[in-house]
Amino acid sequence: MLYPLRRLIVLALATSLVAPAPLALAQTRPPKPAKPTAPSPVLAGDPPAGQGRCNEEDAGLSRMGRDLSALETTSDDPRAALQSLIETTLARSKAVGAMRLMTEAARSDLDQTRAMRLPTTTLSISANATDNVINGINAGRGGQYGASLSTSMPVWDFGRIAKLTEWRKELAEVALQGQRSAEEQLSLSVVTLALDRSRYVLQGQVYTQYVRKMACLVDALEIITRADRGRASELVQAQKSLQQADLSLEQTMSALRQTEVRMRRLVGDQLPPSIGMTPSLSVLPDLAQMETDILLGADVAQAEAQARSQRSLAESVIAGQKPSISISGNAIRQAGVSKATEYAGGVTVTIPILPPGAQAEANAAVQRYRATVLQRDEAVEAKRYRLLEMNEVGLSTLDRAHRIVEILRNSDRVRASTLQQWQQLGRRSLFDVMAAEGDYYSMRVAHVNAMFDAQQIVALIWSMGRGVSTPLR
């Protein structure tokens, strides 16, 4: 007698177990950049509100006490949103501000070194009380006043000042490229955090649907159990599945909150809405082009400038050990007890005869230059192999995303068949139905992870070349 009632309830429950259609393969292949807005692929098959027993207004979630406002996303262009985050981060970063000040200080050092070619003028003024006694005879007592005006200018120094100027110029370039490198690292960090935030938002939406399905199933089984106590084990299993789904949702929300805390550290307390999938970040860049762009990276340019600066410094040290010529002039005027006027001018030639340690100093400068050249080559080689590694990881991750789409299709077929066999033929138990549901939603989460793993890899590859901001623009 219970069978008709149970069958009626099961048939009524059927619509609540119908899950969204699996992802289409085309949705894992991002559209052209001309169409920047891309729907969330894991949610594209959601049933409309009001269809079936479970929809966005279902009481199953409200009874869990969830605030799902953090799972909202914006429909704006993801590229523009990421670029805005980068600009905000760079504008408020104290680390970038410090690097800018260091760059300005390096430019001031360059100006100071260039000024070494100009004449140097010094004025000295003295006032003394004197009491001169010569052979017991007072030769004069009173005040003695003097003024001395000296000027000098280097004329020829074997290029020492020129090489020092080049050294300072390259150090200014090192500071500028260091600023670029710091900005790029910060840009990559905020893009990675933004993608992680979107990852957890989409995961939360998937787990929200899973919780909703399990909540509806628990509601229906509570009705069935009141009529048939033999179904109590199914109710317990459904409640367990609901608790597990709720736990997964809570862990995802916690990870989302942690990510938002780290983002606030970079962009401020007012976070913009989460972005959706970013099509331009879902396609691996051309490997040959990226190998060329490696040489345009800020860290490689900084290493190159560092090597050039050490070369100029070594050449200036060697030039400083050779003769130099300068011109000088003096004008001296004394007044007071004794009066005198003196004018002098001429050429000064400085010839180092036996400077101790000069050869060791030159050798040290040359060895430092050679060391920076090897460091530059090592940095380029390391980035090249890192690029090859990341490209292979990206290809594997995108392939995993495509394969998961096929698995999702089959998982959806299994869900439909399992549900049909359970409600019509009695060949499957409710445990099989819940297992099929759990497998399907876990694969949807795996697809979200695969897509965002690929996007973060693409952002990392971009950062190895001209930077993240350039392709986004």
Secondary structure, DSSP 8 states (H G I E B T S, - for coil): -HHHHHHHHHHHHHGGG-------HHHHS---TTS-----GGGTT---TTSSS-STT-HHHHTTT---GGG-B--S-HHHHHHHHHHHHHHH-HHHHHHHHHHHHHHHHHHHHHGGGS-EEEEEEEEEEEEEEETTEEEEEEEEEEEEEEEEEEEE-TTHHHHHHHHHHHHHHHHHHHHHHHHHHHHHHHHHHHHHHHHHHHHHHHHHHHHHHHHHHHHHHHHHHHH-GGGHHHHHHHHHHHHHHHHHHHHHHHHHHHHHHHHHHHH-S----B----GGGSS---HHHHHHHGGGSHHHHHHHHHHHHHHHHHHHHHHHTS-EEEEEEEEEEEEESS-EEEEEEEEEEE--S--TTHHHHHHHHHHHHHHHHHHHHHHHHHHHHHHHHHHHHHHHHHHHHHHHHHHHHHHHHHHHHHHHIIIII--S-HHHHHHHHHHHHHHHHHHHHHHHHHHHHHHHHHHHTT-SHHHH-
